[in-house]
Every structure is written in structure tokens, then in C-alpha cells.
């Protein structure tokens, strides 16, 4: 069995004779692994269902042939073909739809009969991507596969896969229960005053809970129109609903809306030296993110009339125009973004920008972005005046260092951005730094420990400049830029400094535990533009939160996730609100499936 690896490989305990084990150890540094048990995904491997893996940072990329040819040169050419078509490298943002459509291009006119995409959790919060290739005859793709060709239900959700043309159905859903004790610190009247999402009774003192969920179904496909050019597209819809005492309302809601509707074209070439050039252009309703979501992650809104406040099924922007050019591990992209905001709070924000990403020897990854807000009704507030977000300019730089991704060792992350404005005197700064260590293979439960500090400036009323950081579309989840499961609902990423201590533990290959400890402080005492109850703070320390998230990857199609979070407001926060604030405890559990 011969497996050719591109991208770093996590250390593996090899079985077999002493000679085989030595051969494997000697081969790994050269990028070639002879390890038969690696080619087929293990039954104990924690695979991530469809949807959960979207927009996650790729830590490792790995291609393996299940039944390799006796001719090693043939194997090498096929592996490189898959690698070139896949177009993903460590540090990229993962898209399962993009990966599957790209792999269809790799199978066209080749002896690749099947390519299976296996996505597993990474050690530092990203994903590991493995492609398991099965070879057939030299014209393996000629007969094709899929329900529409073979009539076999076992091939679902693949509907058609023949000669580079690929069509699959996407089906996923979630059922969630969410509970709160003393939501809004037991003071919903003051903390939700004037909030447009409030409809009737809100959660508050004591215990309350609700249930919510969604089902998403869609079709995604690609077809070649020439040797080096293919067109692709997708369409999907989401049916969501909520019932019970939610944070903002007790009204039962159901809603259906179109999610993805996009079309694109992708092409490129590989030089004789193996350098890969890929050009990609797309337009329509689709998800978009940059980096780990420091500035752009939440390109759609949930809750309100749409329900599903906490399960967040909607991510597709109203409109996204995206042009990308990638040369090996260097990518540049230009985008125009119109996020899909809730109608009741639609700020009509439109953003255009350019993003750049590359990697360097030694485990370094670098990125930079410039964006400008072309249109917006969103307002900035000061003690003297009100200004528009329209004209905001953002300069962003980011870096990641991880010399041994997938294995034991140090890693460091940093990002910083400066916000200026074309119409007003503005200088806002946001920055973060994280340092961690992964104990892969050296300690029980393979812990990864990290400390992250983040700072987002507040406005100083003593200056003529406006200095409050605008979080734009920051967010995603509690391991990225939702800072505090409960606390984030009160103080979002503006006028805020945070300390986060985080662990990742794996007591079982399919189970991951993520405990976090947070400490929150304000950058400035003036907090206009945040929650009105805390517009004028009485001290900078805001409180702390301890939470625990549990993930159980039951199968490649099903996972269970739960959390418990306890948030402790400070005495200064109570003074600002004009009343004693209670500890806020939340619990959540959801079951999710994806095909």
C-alpha cells in the first residue's frame, strides 16, 4: 500500500514488522508514507458531519490511495492530480461543497473510480482534510455513478457523477433545546429596553427554556465546458422554527427561506514543475468569511421571525461577488458583500474589499485585507454627534505560526487591524494574540492549551477623534469570536478587552471537551453604541465566565453537542445597570445530522 502525502501528517502508531515500522518512520519526512492501515478511514475516527465543518481553518491536507497501482509513477501523477484539483492548503477556509466539486474535476478522464472526502477535527480548532482515492480501470469514470445513473439508493446523496459532471443533494438538520437561568442577568427590562427583536414576553429571572431546529436541503453541481474550465452552482432552502420561552420572545415561529443560490466558473492549469494556478469567479447568495472571523464571519442573521436564534442555520449573504486567483499557497481575492440581515434591523451595509493570503517556510501563514464600507445606515454615537458607518476603511494583517500542525508543539496566532473613515476623524484599533501548545501523543486525552488576549478600542470623549471599534461581521462560534457564550449577548466585540484560557481534551477519538475561562474588561468607561443599560460604565472590569462544550462525533453523519456556561457580572456592571445583576447560567444540547 502506497500513500503519498501532501501537507503535514500527524504522527501515527504503525503496526507490522520492525522493518515496516522503520520504513514508515524513514519515509514520513520525505512526504511518502508506506502504511496500509492509513488508507482506509478508521471506524474510530471522529468524522465531522456536513455543515459543522464549513468555514473552518484547514490544519492538514492528506491524499491517500486505497488500492494503489504497482507503478509508483502512476500513483504520484494521480495524487498530484487530486492535489491540483482540490485547491486547498493548510490555512485555507474549508468548504465541503467546493472540495467535492473540485474532486469531480480530478476524476474526469482518469482511472480514479471514487474519491471519498474525510473531514476530522484538528488539534487547534480547525479541520483535517483527507481524500481517500479508489482506482479503477483507465476509464473508470466513463460509466459513472449516482442515483440517477445506477438507481441505487446506497449512492445517495450523489445523484450524478460522470466524466467530470457531478450533482449531489445536500441534506442536513438540527434539533436543539436551550435553557437559561436568570437570562439577561435577571434584568431583562433594562437590558432589552428598545431592542427591536423583543416580541412580548422575554426570558428573565428564574429558569426558562425553548426548542428550535431546522432542515436544509439543496442541490450542488459542476460540469466541465472545456479541458480547463468548469461551471458550478448551488441552490438550497432552509425551514426553521422555534417554540418556547426564547431570549427575546415566547412566540412560536416557523420560517422558510432560500439559502444558497450561486453560480461560478473555475479553471486553471498545472505547470510541468507542479505549480498550480487556479482562477475562480462566483456570484449569488453564498457564505463568505476571512481568516478565523475576526472581521468577517456572520454574513447572515438568525432569530427574529426566522427563529433558530442559537442554532444559526443561515450563513449566506444576500449577494456576494467573488474573484479569486491562487498560485500554489498564495491567494488573492476581491469581493463585494451584501450581508443578509434581519429585516427589522437591516443596516443596508455593503462592503467591498481585497484579501491576500500566503504561507512561508517554517510553519508561517500570513494574510492581509483592505475593505471599505460603500453604503450603510448603521450609526456611530458619541457624546457630541452621530455618524454613519458609510465610508469606514479597514486595514487588517494576520499571522499564524505552527511548525508542526497535527502534532505536538507550540503555535502562535496574531491579528491586528486599524479602522479609519473617509468622512470623519476616526482611529479605532483591534488586535489579538494567542499562544498555545498541543500535547499530541505525549499526554492522556491529548490536551491542547492556549491563552488568548484580545482588545477592541472604545471611544475617548476627551478627543475629537472617534475611536470605538466597529466589529462589522465578526463572530461565528464560542471558539472563534463569540467571546463568552452568555457575555457576548451583552457586550459584543467593541470597547472590550478579554482574556481567554482554553483547553481541548480528547478522552476518546470521537469525543472532544472544550473548557474555557474568560475575564472581561471595558477599554473605556464611555460605552455609547453598546447595550443602552451600560452606556456609561462605573468601572472597567465587567465580569467573568466559565463554560464547557462537549462534542460527540457519533458517526460521519451525526453529532451531539452540548454546553453549560456560567457568567458572573461584576459589581461595576451592577452599578452601571442600576440594580444587582444575577449570575446567568445557560445550558444547550443539539443533535445534528448531515449528508
Secondary structure, DSSP 8 states (H G I E B T S, - for coil): --EE--S--------S-HHHHHHHHHHHTTTEE--GGGSS--TT--B--TTTTTT-BEEEEEEEESS--S-HHHHHHHHHHHHHHH---TTSB--HHHHHHHHHHHHTTSSEEEEEEEEEE-TTSSEEEEEEEEE-STTTTTT-BSHHHH--GGGTTEEEEETTEEEEEEEEEEEEEEEEESGGGG-HHHHTTT-TT-BS----SSEEEEEEEEEEEEEEEEEEEETTEEEEEEEEEEEEEEEE--SSB---EEEEEEEEEEEEEEEEEE-TT--EEEEEEEEEE-----TTSSSB---B--SGGG--TTT------SEEEEEEEEETTEEEEEEEEE-B--GGG----EEEEEEEEEEETTTEEEEEEEEEEEE---EEE-SS-EEESTTEEEEEEEEEE-TTTTSSEEEEEEEEEEEEESSS-B-EEEEEEEEEEE-TTTSGGG-EEEEEEEEE----TTSSSB-----TB---STTTT--STTGGGTS-SSSEEEEEEEEEEEEETTEEEEEEEEEEE-S-SB-TTS-GGGSB-S-SEEEEEEEEEEEE--SSSEEEEEEEEEEEE-HHHHHHHTS----EEEEEEEEEEE-
